[in-house]
Amino acid sequence: MNTQPELIPHQGEACLASVKAVKDALYVLSGKWKLPLILTLSNGPLRFKEIQRALGEITPKILSKELKELELNEFVERKVFSTVPVTVLYELTPYSKSLDKVLDELRNWGLQHRQRIMHQPPIVSED
């Protein structure tokens, strides 16, 4: 017989654990580029310039920083090939697949939210 009280999500200790877990996730995936970067690499390995072109307005400095952070958190692997000139490819690690459900849900929510916002009448100020 289980004598421990059942933890109810978002109450008491379970709430604190949830908050910590969400903060950890946001810390690792923060910023406007990490998730789009992961989505870009989901089609296969790419070179730095290919990633930059695919993302559009990201600067080389920011892209380099984001790739390093994703590599530190084991989502991206950097492979260097001794060709002339040197070829560097970035690709997702097997661990990055742990984000598949999160990205699917985030995409679905984003589509629903965009549709909701685009179909609401504008807010008119009564000033």
C-alpha positions as CSV (number, residue, x, y, z in Angstrom):
1,M,0.0,0.0,0.0
2,N,1.4,3.4,-1.0
3,T,1.5,5.8,2.0
4,Q,2.8,8.7,0.1
5,P,0.3,11.4,-0.8
6,E,-0.4,11.6,-4.5
7,L,1.2,14.7,-6.1
8,I,-1.3,16.8,-7.9
9,P,0.2,18.6,-10.9
10,H,0.7,22.3,-10.3
11,Q,0.1,22.1,-6.6
12,G,2.6,22.1,-3.7
13,E,5.9,20.2,-4.4
14,A,4.7,19.2,-7.9
15,C,4.2,22.8,-8.8
16,L,7.7,23.7,-7.7
17,A,9.1,20.8,-9.6
18,S,7.1,21.8,-12.7
19,V,8.4,25.4,-12.4
20,K,12.0,24.2,-12.1
21,A,11.6,21.9,-15.1
22,V,10.1,24.6,-17.3
23,K,12.8,27.1,-16.3
24,D,15.5,24.5,-17.2
25,A,13.9,23.9,-20.6
26,L,13.5,27.6,-21.3
27,Y,17.1,28.2,-20.3
28,V,18.4,25.6,-22.7
29,L,16.1,26.5,-25.6
30,S,15.8,30.3,-25.0
31,G,16.0,32.9,-27.6
32,K,14.4,33.3,-31.0
33,W,16.9,31.1,-32.9
34,K,17.4,27.8,-31.2
35,L,14.2,26.1,-32.1
36,P,14.2,27.4,-35.7
37,L,17.9,26.2,-35.9
38,I,16.9,22.7,-34.8
39,L,14.0,22.7,-37.3
40,T,16.4,23.8,-40.0
41,L,18.8,20.9,-39.2
42,S,16.0,18.4,-39.1
43,N,16.3,17.9,-42.8
44,G,19.9,16.8,-42.5
45,P,23.5,18.1,-42.0
46,L,24.3,21.6,-43.3
47,R,27.3,23.9,-43.5
48,F,27.4,27.2,-41.6
49,K,26.4,29.3,-44.6
50,E,23.6,27.0,-45.6
51,I,22.1,27.3,-42.1
52,Q,22.5,31.1,-42.2
53,R,20.8,31.3,-45.6
54,A,17.9,29.0,-44.4
55,L,17.3,31.1,-41.3
56,G,17.5,34.4,-43.1
57,E,18.3,37.4,-41.0
58,I,20.6,35.8,-38.4
59,T,24.1,37.3,-38.1
60,P,27.2,35.0,-38.3
61,K,28.1,36.0,-34.7
62,I,24.7,35.0,-33.3
63,L,24.5,31.8,-35.4
64,S,28.0,30.8,-34.1
65,K,26.9,31.4,-30.5
66,E,23.6,29.5,-30.9
67,L,25.3,26.5,-32.5
68,K,27.9,26.4,-29.7
69,E,25.2,26.5,-27.1
70,L,23.2,23.7,-28.9
71,E,26.4,21.7,-29.1
72,L,27.1,22.1,-25.4
73,N,23.6,20.9,-24.6
74,E,24.0,17.9,-26.9
75,F,21.4,18.8,-29.5
76,V,23.9,19.6,-32.3
77,E,27.1,17.9,-33.4
78,R,29.9,19.7,-35.3
79,K,31.8,17.5,-37.7
80,V,35.0,18.7,-39.3
81,F,36.3,17.0,-42.4
82,S,40.0,17.5,-43.5
83,T,39.2,18.6,-47.0
84,V,40.7,21.6,-48.8
85,P,39.2,23.9,-47.8
86,V,38.1,22.4,-44.5
87,T,34.4,21.3,-44.5
88,V,32.4,21.7,-41.3
89,L,28.9,20.2,-41.1
90,Y,26.4,20.7,-38.3
91,E,23.8,18.0,-37.6
92,L,21.3,17.0,-35.0
93,T,22.2,14.4,-32.4
94,P,20.0,11.5,-31.6
95,Y,19.2,13.3,-28.3
96,S,17.6,16.2,-30.3
97,K,14.8,13.8,-31.2
98,S,13.6,14.2,-27.6
99,L,12.2,17.5,-28.7
100,D,10.1,16.1,-31.5
101,K,6.8,16.1,-29.5
102,V,7.5,19.5,-28.0
103,L,8.2,21.0,-31.5
104,D,5.0,19.4,-32.9
105,E,2.9,20.7,-30.1
106,L,4.5,24.2,-30.3
107,R,3.9,24.3,-34.1
108,N,0.3,23.2,-33.7
109,W,-0.3,25.8,-31.0
110,G,1.4,28.5,-33.0
111,L,-0.8,27.7,-36.0
112,Q,-4.0,27.9,-33.9
113,H,-2.8,31.1,-32.2
114,R,-2.0,32.8,-35.5
115,Q,-5.5,31.8,-36.8
116,R,-7.2,33.0,-33.7
117,I,-5.4,36.4,-33.7
118,M,-5.8,37.0,-37.4
119,H,-9.6,36.4,-37.3
120,Q,-10.3,38.6,-34.3
121,P,-11.6,42.1,-34.9
122,P,-9.0,44.8,-34.0
123,I,-9.2,46.3,-30.6
124,V,-10.5,49.9,-30.9
125,S,-9.5,52.4,-28.3
126,E,-12.3,54.5,-26.9
127,D,-10.1,57.5,-26.1
